Amino acid sequence: MLVRCSARPHSEGVNDSKPLATASPSDIVAAAERIAGALASGVPCAPVRDLIGRDDLAAAYAVQAVLTERRIAAGARVVGRKIGLTSEAVQRQLGVDQPDFGVLFDDMAYADDDTVPFGRVLQPRAEAEIAFVLGADLADGPLDREQVRAAIAYGVPALEICGSRIAGWDISFADTVADNASAGAYVLGEERLKLDEFDPVDVAMSMSINGEEVSTGSGAACLGDPVEAVVWLARTARELGEPLRAGQVVLSGALGPMRPAAAGDTVTATLSGLGAVTVRFSEGAEGAA
């Protein structure tokens, strides 16, 4: 028996001529078990592409779904989604032509200026982005730019703490998708602006670690426009049967390169017209996730 994914995530302009991928249920479960073991032990694991292939999109999202179902069964609550691989440079690096997405859980959320226990996220890397909070469901209708803009209640400066359960960040496209798009934690700033108060595409970003600038970028680096990234996500999520809902947080994608974070680091991102957000990492390694 084979597991087939009938809905393949896509975006306009992407070549969808490739056949839908297939993978055995046993390989999907084995990949999920490998990642779950790393999550539980705090010890990164080998890549899972030996089980599901490097580019098997259907299998990779099936693994992600298994892990999501297990976390929900254990009491976690879904609070939104994160979009990854929004940078053309990163897409070229992994040999893909589209972004991916992962699930945000309630225990991933931190407030501005919070301290995250180092070890809470495996192999942490920080990146700055715009988060959007939805004021309406994105389940019906054309899910075009106009509808998505109307559904966004406000934008907020955000730091995503990416983490990989795969040792050494040795990831292919399928590895990162299976591993919940390398999601770890996220931090939202305090400033909240409606879309008629700022233009996401024009936002300039500077991220520093311990006072030293380490990453710069702009809204245009995120699929050309962070709102277009949300359009892609809304359509993809609906295709896969889990549409975006009012109240959910959407991390729209990095505005510049991600950078490794170490114990004791303080990371601050400043987004022009939108404000700043800071997170600190504790000195000790506590509580892997």
Beta strands, then each sheet from edge to edge (+ up, - down):
strand 1: 3-4
strand 2: 22-23
strand 3: 78-84
strand 4: 100-105
strand 5: 109-111
strand 6: 115-118
strand 7: 125-134
strand 8: 152-162
strand 9: 185-188
strand 10: 204-209
strand 11: 212-218
strand 12: 249-254
strand 13: 259-260
strand 14: 266-271
strand 15: 275-285
sheet 1: 1+ 2-
sheet 2: 4+ 3- 12- 7+ 8- 9+ 5+
sheet 3: 4+ 3- 12- 7+ 13-
sheet 4: 6+ 15+ 14- 10+ 11-
end
